[in-house]
Amino acid sequence: MTERLFKRVGMALLPLALISGLVSSYDTHDSKPSTAAVVEALLAAPVAAVVATTIPPTTIPPTTIPPTTIPPTTIPPTTAAPTTTLPPAPPVYKLEEFDGVNIRFNPCQNPIKILLNPNGHLSEEQQSRVEELLASQAAELSLLTGMEIAYGGLTAEIAQDTYKNGEKILIHFGLPGEGLLAGDDTDFPYQRFISWDRTSRPFREMDSYQWTLNTTHASDFSSESFEVDGKWYLMQILGSSLGLAFLFDADMSAAGVPRSQWQGEAMYVGSGRTEAPEWGPGDRIGLAAVGAVNGCF
């Protein structure tokens, strides 16, 4: 039984001995080595070295990706919104009218003089500014009307509600209760009196136009507000003196003038003016109509 076991163990271990290069030290004669001796011999045998295996590198064939062609995008040009331009305002003017008849000076009785009476109510600076404007406006109005209009300088004459001749426009400054401001309308910025005589339709011949300006509004002639308020005030007085009527909101609306353009005529009476006034297209038409074009009386 022992021999049979040995043979089986020996036969099982023999291939391992051959692989490791072991030369068995025992022979196959009848001697019977012990199992322990066989195991000891196997353990003492050298172990074969592990042969390193070199794995050849794997070559990955290059993959060619065709380029992607992005079609060009055409961005249409941005068109800016057109600038809104307001059409020019239609000319608007009115002629002064009394009892259905317009008034104007006689262009054959020249010159028409503009006179100023500060009456002690203007500072030297204010007076100088007013005189300079009256002189420049006299020259411009002469061109617009075809009549001879001149600034006649200072006077001591006081505006009164009595007839006066002399082909003149008198601008008189006064306190409430003085000049034409005497009476109930003392809070109004001015009062006026017109003198005329003969009528040659559709006009009456005007001989003089007198004004008393309320000095409580003298601040309009200070340097801070003169270019807008003071100039506007005096231009309206001169325009009215030559025969133009004041324009009010209803007049501008009836003429179809956009509200944003209501300040285009110097004779427009309204608040909110921010620019120095100039004679507008309607003003110019009106000034020509009361001028030399209609001939003498």
BELCOR-V694430 format. One record per run of one state. SS is the DSSP state (H for helix, E for strand, - for the rest). FROM is the first residue (numbers start at 1). TO is the last residue. If there is no record, write none. Layout:
SS FROM TO
SS FROM TO
This chain:
- 1 1
H 2 19
- 20 34
H 35 44
- 45 94
E 95 95
- 96 96
E 97 98
- 99 100
E 101 105
- 106 111
E 112 117
- 118 123
H 124 145
- 146 148
E 149 154
- 155 167
E 168 174
- 175 178
H 179 181
- 182 189
E 190 200
- 201 202
E 203 214
H 215 221
- 222 225
H 226 241
- 242 243
E 244 244
- 245 246
E 247 247
- 248 248
H 249 254
- 255 258
H 259 264
- 265 267
E 268 268
- 269 280
H 281 289
- 290 291
H 292 294
- 295 297
